[in-house]
Amino acid sequence: MSAEGRAAPRDPWVGAWLIAVCVLLIIMILIGGATRLTGSGLSITEWKPVTGAIPPLSAQDWNEAFEKYRQTTQFRLKNPDISLADFEVLYWWEWSHRLLGRVIGVVFAVPFVLFWMLGKLRGRFWSCLALFAMGGLQGFIGWWMVQSGFEGAGRIAVSPVRLAIHLGLAFIILALAWRLALGAYAWPQKAGRLGGRPLDWLLIVVLFVQIILGALMAGSGASLAYGDWPTIGGEYFPKNYARMTPFIDNLIANHATIQFNHRTAGYVFVALAGVTAFVSSIRGVGPPQVMAFIVLVLALLQAGLGIGAVVMGAPLSMNLIHQGGAILLWLAVHALSRAAAWR
């Protein structure tokens, strides 16, 4: 057993709490995706950490909130004909996203204090405290992201870069909570070797890069720019891949570049998943072998969902399913990493 395992004993109650946090985080990420895809993120123009939990309760409140939205560039350039009823739909998406963030904070903080007082966080206290701190930081980054949508005369959406940072931190928080939960259940009971640490961690790194590239796809609108596959605008390598100067601008604003990078990273990940499954079939034992094949199956499914989203014109339902697939794949590669650890 590892030193970590001796320092942090098995505790199903702590595990159940962390699993509940993971479930809420998954819902939070999906609602965040729906908020972004429906263009709802700028419907609430103020950040009020406490009083903001109370939505408009009267016709006057709704009219005041709508009037604040009418001052935004998004309203003037994108939604000038939006009705109050349509605005309410946008508002509820963003309000739900923010409210769930507050709920997660309470669901985490109250049991955290109780478990700490009962001495049940031995070996996990600092990791859980870091998780709580990252959750608070995520709230600030969320508003920093939303604020970018109000900056500049021509901006009608949030900054793709800030969106990617916000989503990236959400996945890091989920990964830490998930790994702590697996540790609390002492999963797996018996771990086998996959062939060393680099392979499973390489999967994590490539998948994280792919998630960030996916955020840039959604944030820049690149997901709607090209609807063909395997080509991009009829080309396997788009000729306008590096048309912007400086080159770094292509990575965040050139639709051809963003699509090509996202697709390529997906191909690389599927190939790595295949190599991992092959190595596991030869050298893996028990949980690592099973998890490696689960990761491969999920990777292939996720690739299919991504292709489907492109050729179908990136409908909301398909995009959310694709994002859900990324979450499942993220959890799976971290489970593989834990199962494949040297013991």
PLY file of the C-alpha trace (Angstrom):
ply
format ascii 1.0
element vertex 343
property float x
property float y
property float z
element edge 342
property int vertex1
property int vertex2
end_header
0.00 0.00 0.00
1.24 3.51 -0.80
2.15 6.12 1.78
-0.90 8.05 0.67
-3.09 5.06 1.40
-1.66 4.72 4.93
-2.05 8.45 5.59
-5.62 8.59 4.30
-7.57 5.56 5.53
-10.69 4.25 3.85
-13.83 6.14 4.87
-17.07 5.49 2.93
-18.81 8.50 4.53
-16.14 10.86 3.28
-16.27 9.07 -0.06
-20.06 9.52 -0.32
-19.68 13.24 0.43
-17.02 13.65 -2.26
-19.04 11.65 -4.79
-22.00 13.98 -4.13
-19.69 16.93 -4.77
-18.54 15.32 -8.03
-22.14 14.83 -9.18
-22.93 18.48 -8.50
-19.77 19.55 -10.32
-20.78 17.50 -13.36
-24.22 19.12 -13.38
-22.55 22.50 -12.95
-20.30 21.95 -15.98
-23.25 20.84 -18.12
-25.41 23.80 -17.08
-22.42 26.05 -17.75
-22.20 24.57 -21.24
-25.90 25.17 -21.84
-25.54 28.71 -20.52
-22.73 29.38 -22.98
-24.42 27.72 -25.95
-27.72 29.55 -25.41
-25.92 32.89 -25.11
-27.26 33.36 -21.59
-24.02 34.20 -19.81
-24.38 37.97 -20.11
-28.03 38.15 -19.05
-27.07 39.00 -15.46
-24.91 42.09 -15.55
-23.89 42.22 -11.88
-22.02 39.94 -9.52
-23.59 39.78 -6.08
-22.23 36.69 -4.27
-24.91 36.75 -1.54
-27.96 38.77 -2.62
-27.59 37.55 -6.17
-29.06 34.22 -5.07
-32.48 35.91 -5.02
-33.95 36.18 -8.54
-36.37 38.92 -9.64
-39.60 38.43 -7.69
-41.88 41.03 -9.23
-42.68 42.55 -12.60
-40.73 45.62 -11.58
-37.69 43.52 -10.68
-37.81 41.79 -14.05
-38.12 45.08 -15.90
-35.13 46.49 -14.03
-33.02 43.42 -14.82
-34.10 43.57 -18.46
-33.24 47.26 -18.67
-29.70 46.54 -17.40
-29.34 43.86 -20.06
-30.57 46.32 -22.71
-27.47 48.44 -21.98
-25.11 45.65 -23.04
-23.46 45.37 -26.43
-24.83 41.85 -26.80
-28.36 43.20 -26.69
-27.69 46.01 -29.14
-25.82 43.92 -31.71
-27.25 40.43 -31.30
-30.62 40.54 -29.53
-32.20 43.95 -30.24
-35.62 42.39 -30.77
-35.60 40.12 -27.73
-38.77 40.21 -25.61
-38.97 40.21 -21.84
-40.19 36.59 -21.94
-37.17 35.58 -24.03
-34.87 37.47 -21.67
-36.30 35.55 -18.72
-35.26 32.26 -20.35
-31.69 33.54 -20.70
-31.72 34.88 -17.17
-32.83 31.55 -15.62
-29.99 29.66 -17.31
-27.36 32.02 -15.90
-29.07 32.30 -12.52
-29.25 28.50 -12.21
-25.56 28.23 -13.04
-24.61 30.76 -10.38
-27.01 29.30 -7.80
-25.59 25.82 -8.25
-22.13 27.24 -7.61
-23.38 28.55 -4.26
-25.03 25.20 -3.48
-21.81 23.34 -4.19
-19.99 25.68 -1.81
-22.42 24.86 1.00
-22.50 21.13 0.23
-18.73 21.09 0.40
-18.10 23.47 3.31
-20.55 22.13 5.91
-19.49 18.45 5.76
-15.86 19.56 5.47
-16.05 21.30 8.83
-17.96 18.41 10.43
-15.57 15.75 9.12
-12.60 17.85 10.20
-14.01 18.23 13.73
-14.60 14.48 13.88
-11.04 13.77 12.77
-12.15 12.00 9.60
-9.98 14.01 7.20
-6.67 12.59 8.33
-4.39 12.47 5.31
-6.91 14.44 3.22
-7.33 17.73 5.06
-4.96 19.81 2.95
-6.20 18.33 -0.33
-9.80 19.07 0.66
-8.85 22.56 1.78
-7.17 23.13 -1.59
-10.34 21.90 -3.27
-12.38 24.45 -1.33
-9.93 27.24 -2.19
-10.08 26.35 -5.88
-13.86 26.46 -5.70
-13.71 30.00 -4.36
-11.21 30.96 -7.03
-13.52 29.50 -9.66
-16.24 31.90 -8.58
-13.96 34.89 -9.13
-12.78 33.54 -12.48
-16.39 33.00 -13.52
-17.19 36.66 -12.97
-13.90 37.70 -14.59
-15.00 35.69 -17.60
-18.50 37.22 -17.68
-17.07 40.71 -17.26
-15.11 40.27 -20.48
-18.43 40.16 -22.33
-19.15 43.73 -21.25
-15.77 45.08 -22.37
-15.29 46.63 -25.79
-17.86 48.25 -28.06
-18.13 45.26 -30.39
-18.10 42.35 -27.95
-21.25 40.24 -27.77
-19.83 37.20 -25.94
-17.27 36.37 -23.28
-13.58 36.02 -24.07
-12.81 32.52 -25.43
-9.54 32.53 -23.49
-11.27 33.33 -20.19
-13.91 30.73 -20.99
-11.17 28.13 -21.53
-9.53 29.06 -18.22
-12.89 28.82 -16.43
-13.68 25.42 -17.93
-10.14 24.15 -17.42
-10.25 24.97 -13.70
-13.66 23.28 -13.43
-12.17 20.06 -14.81
-9.16 20.32 -12.48
-11.50 20.72 -9.50
-13.55 17.73 -10.67
-10.41 15.62 -11.09
-9.19 16.38 -7.56
-12.60 15.69 -6.01
-12.89 12.43 -8.00
-9.42 11.20 -7.03
-10.09 12.04 -3.38
-13.39 10.16 -3.59
-11.71 7.08 -5.07
-9.10 7.29 -2.33
-11.77 7.47 0.36
-13.17 4.20 -0.96
-9.63 2.83 -1.27
-10.33 2.06 -4.93
-8.98 -0.10 -6.36
-8.45 -2.59 -3.55
-5.78 -4.27 -5.63
-3.92 -2.20 -8.20
-1.75 -3.64 -10.92
0.96 -2.20 -13.08
0.23 -0.83 -16.51
3.84 -0.31 -17.45
4.78 2.88 -15.60
3.37 6.31 -14.87
4.13 8.24 -18.09
1.50 6.54 -20.26
-1.58 7.20 -18.13
-0.47 10.74 -17.26
0.16 11.47 -20.94
-3.49 10.57 -21.55
-4.53 13.07 -18.88
-2.40 15.86 -20.33
-3.57 15.32 -23.92
-7.21 15.10 -22.84
-6.89 18.30 -20.81
-5.43 20.09 -23.83
-8.31 18.75 -25.91
-10.83 20.08 -23.36
-9.23 23.52 -23.51
-9.32 23.40 -27.32
-12.98 22.44 -27.09
-13.65 25.50 -24.94
-11.98 27.67 -27.57
-14.20 26.00 -30.18
-17.34 26.92 -28.27
-16.17 30.34 -27.16
-15.01 31.51 -30.60
-17.94 30.07 -32.55
-15.57 27.84 -34.54
-17.88 24.86 -34.00
-20.32 26.43 -36.46
-17.75 27.52 -39.03
-17.24 24.20 -40.86
-19.75 21.40 -41.21
-17.76 18.85 -43.18
-15.66 15.91 -42.04
-12.94 14.61 -42.38
-12.08 17.77 -44.29
-12.32 21.34 -42.99
-13.92 23.53 -45.60
-13.05 20.90 -48.19
-9.38 20.77 -47.18
-7.53 18.30 -44.97
-5.16 21.05 -43.89
-6.83 24.46 -44.21
-4.74 26.88 -46.24
-5.73 29.76 -43.99
-4.46 27.94 -40.87
-1.96 30.72 -40.09
-3.53 33.71 -41.86
-3.48 35.95 -38.76
-0.50 37.80 -37.37
0.85 37.39 -34.82
0.45 33.64 -35.10
-0.92 33.26 -31.56
-4.09 35.06 -32.66
-4.89 32.08 -34.88
-5.08 29.83 -31.82
-7.93 31.81 -30.29
-9.68 33.56 -33.18
-9.06 31.70 -36.45
-11.89 29.21 -36.88
-9.91 27.01 -39.28
-6.99 26.80 -36.85
-9.17 26.10 -33.85
-11.12 23.37 -35.65
-7.96 21.74 -36.99
-6.27 21.78 -33.58
-9.31 20.37 -31.81
-9.78 17.58 -34.32
-6.08 16.71 -34.37
-5.86 16.54 -30.59
-8.86 14.22 -30.68
-7.13 11.91 -33.13
-4.00 11.90 -31.00
-5.96 11.04 -27.89
-7.78 8.15 -29.56
-4.43 6.81 -30.79
-2.94 7.07 -27.28
-5.98 5.35 -25.82
-5.48 2.54 -28.32
-1.81 2.18 -27.39
-2.71 2.18 -23.70
-5.32 -0.53 -24.20
-2.82 -2.62 -26.21
-0.11 -2.27 -23.56
-2.65 -3.08 -20.88
-3.76 -6.22 -22.68
-0.16 -7.45 -22.43
1.10 -6.04 -19.14
-1.97 -4.85 -17.26
-3.45 -6.66 -14.29
-7.00 -6.31 -12.99
-8.40 -2.75 -12.74
-5.78 -1.12 -14.99
-6.60 -3.54 -17.78
-10.35 -2.95 -17.44
-10.03 0.83 -17.16
-7.72 1.03 -20.18
-10.35 -0.59 -22.38
-13.10 1.59 -20.90
-11.04 4.66 -21.78
-10.59 3.39 -25.34
-14.32 2.74 -25.79
-15.20 6.16 -24.38
-12.56 7.82 -26.57
-14.02 6.24 -29.71
-17.54 7.19 -28.64
-16.44 10.75 -27.90
-14.79 11.04 -31.30
-18.02 9.88 -32.93
-20.03 12.42 -30.95
-17.65 15.18 -32.01
-17.97 14.24 -35.66
-21.74 14.09 -35.28
-21.82 17.55 -33.71
-19.83 18.99 -36.63
-21.87 17.49 -39.46
-25.20 18.22 -37.71
-24.38 21.90 -37.32
-23.56 21.79 -33.61
-27.09 21.63 -32.14
-27.44 22.32 -28.42
-28.40 18.74 -27.53
-25.48 17.19 -29.39
-23.02 19.69 -27.97
-24.15 18.94 -24.41
-23.92 15.19 -25.02
-20.43 15.73 -26.42
-19.48 17.74 -23.33
-20.94 15.01 -21.12
-18.78 12.49 -22.97
-15.72 14.59 -22.21
-16.62 14.52 -18.51
-16.99 10.73 -18.48
-13.70 10.34 -20.33
-11.99 12.70 -17.87
-13.22 10.64 -14.92
-12.16 7.43 -16.64
-8.58 8.51 -17.35
-8.15 9.59 -13.73
-9.54 6.28 -12.54
-7.08 4.56 -14.88
-4.25 6.68 -13.50
-5.09 5.64 -9.97
-5.55 1.99 -10.90
-2.29 1.89 -12.84
-0.20 3.51 -10.11
2.92 1.70 -8.90
2.16 0.09 -5.59
0 1
1 2
2 3
3 4
4 5
5 6
6 7
7 8
8 9
9 10
10 11
11 12
12 13
13 14
14 15
15 16
16 17
17 18
18 19
19 20
20 21
21 22
22 23
23 24
24 25
25 26
26 27
27 28
28 29
29 30
30 31
31 32
32 33
33 34
34 35
35 36
36 37
37 38
38 39
39 40
40 41
41 42
42 43
43 44
44 45
45 46
46 47
47 48
48 49
49 50
50 51
51 52
52 53
53 54
54 55
55 56
56 57
57 58
58 59
59 60
60 61
61 62
62 63
63 64
64 65
65 66
66 67
67 68
68 69
69 70
70 71
71 72
72 73
73 74
74 75
75 76
76 77
77 78
78 79
79 80
80 81
81 82
82 83
83 84
84 85
85 86
86 87
87 88
88 89
89 90
90 91
91 92
92 93
93 94
94 95
95 96
96 97
97 98
98 99
99 100
100 101
101 102
102 103
103 104
104 105
105 106
106 107
107 108
108 109
109 110
110 111
111 112
112 113
113 114
114 115
115 116
116 117
117 118
118 119
119 120
120 121
121 122
122 123
123 124
124 125
125 126
126 127
127 128
128 129
129 130
130 131
131 132
132 133
133 134
134 135
135 136
136 137
137 138
138 139
139 140
140 141
141 142
142 143
143 144
144 145
145 146
146 147
147 148
148 149
149 150
150 151
151 152
152 153
153 154
154 155
155 156
156 157
157 158
158 159
159 160
160 161
161 162
162 163
163 164
164 165
165 166
166 167
167 168
168 169
169 170
170 171
171 172
172 173
173 174
174 175
175 176
176 177
177 178
178 179
179 180
180 181
181 182
182 183
183 184
184 185
185 186
186 187
187 188
188 189
189 190
190 191
191 192
192 193
193 194
194 195
195 196
196 197
197 198
198 199
199 200
200 201
201 202
202 203
203 204
204 205
205 206
206 207
207 208
208 209
209 210
210 211
211 212
212 213
213 214
214 215
215 216
216 217
217 218
218 219
219 220
220 221
221 222
222 223
223 224
224 225
225 226
226 227
227 228
228 229
229 230
230 231
231 232
232 233
233 234
234 235
235 236
236 237
237 238
238 239
239 240
240 241
241 242
242 243
243 244
244 245
245 246
246 247
247 248
248 249
249 250
250 251
251 252
252 253
253 254
254 255
255 256
256 257
257 258
258 259
259 260
260 261
261 262
262 263
263 264
264 265
265 266
266 267
267 268
268 269
269 270
270 271
271 272
272 273
273 274
274 275
275 276
276 277
277 278
278 279
279 280
280 281
281 282
282 283
283 284
284 285
285 286
286 287
287 288
288 289
289 290
290 291
291 292
292 293
293 294
294 295
295 296
296 297
297 298
298 299
299 300
300 301
301 302
302 303
303 304
304 305
305 306
306 307
307 308
308 309
309 310
310 311
311 312
312 313
313 314
314 315
315 316
316 317
317 318
318 319
319 320
320 321
321 322
322 323
323 324
324 325
325 326
326 327
327 328
328 329
329 330
330 331
331 332
332 333
333 334
334 335
335 336
336 337
337 338
338 339
339 340
340 341
341 342
